[in-house]
Amino acid sequence: YNMGSGPSLLDREDVHIVIVGAGYAGVQLAKQLKNKAKFTLIDPKEMLYHNIAAVRSCIEPGFVKKTVIPYAPTFGENFKQGTVTSIKAEEKKVLLASGETVWYSHLVLATGSTGPFPGKMEGMTTITEVVEKSEAVLKLVQEAKKIVIIGGGAVGTEIAAEICTDYKDKEVTLIHPRDKLVDGASSDAFQKRLKEILGE
């Protein structure tokens, strides 16, 4: 289906699109389907966690509320908070942990990835949990005089740089097994500037 043009599929009883996973890809598809086709967006979380900005929430007071966007105001009854435990392809149904089943004509799996906090949510499903975790990490950063970060990938380096930028009185040590931070293929100019920010 080309969702940008053509007739609406809202009146078709034989079309119901189920999107499992409400990360960036799932939400983008749901936004395109809104007012054009029947769909259900299913995710264990009550909100989109904007993980690109998440590191900042552990450094700047109050920033965490900018990283969580509730699904209900945007998708209303098209959003169902729950965990899909199985797919019954022959019946065209997904089964939720609650025992509920949802019929689909088209199924989209957009389950994304997992990982440690703050880059990902580590099993948290509510705004309250994310706010509490971010504020707990922020408090640790604020109270520490010396901070050691293990891993100079994108997240570890970003955390180190954010702390060095906002808390100049902190001694930050970044432990990494290679000479180049973030990405070994990055340019020497990038590496030089990054190390200036980190105060190597």
Phi, psi and omega in degrees: 000137172263103188285348182277340181219165179096178185289157177290147176259007184299329183274355183274117180289339183271004180239116173213113184264126176253126178250115178263110181113120184242047171275203184301315182290313180299317179294319179299316178295315180300320178297323179290329181278339184305130181065014179235334181203156175285131179209159172229126176260122184241131178205147177293335183271152177274358185205161170281131177258110183281081188291345177295329180259000190296324181301320180301329181293341178268000183240322185252121179304135177082349185291332185305326182294342177277350184261356182238129183233108182299142180282323188305315181298328182275319189250349176050231183290351176281351178256135178230116177279121181176171180247125176283123181258337176200158178242125177256085187300321182294332178262353184056054179221148169249144179252130178264158179302332179289347184100347180290146173244148179232124180280147176220152168262329179226135181240130178240123176260113181228055190282350174069209184229168178236168178172181183284156175289142011267357180295326177226181189262356177046051175085356177286144183233354183237157177300318181303316180298317181293317179298314180298316180295315179298317180293327177294317178293317178303316180298318178299316179297314182297324184277339184282147173262325179236136181230130177246127178244126181258118180111114181257035172284195184300313184288312180300318179292321179295317178299313180300315181295319179298316180294315179299325181286316186269336184231076185294344179277354181272144173264113184249127176244127179249117181259125183214139185283352182238165180288325183266135178269162177065290185216122181300340181270000182288159186289159177297323179297319177297313180299319180297312182295320179298317180289332173294317179297318182282351177068043183305000000 
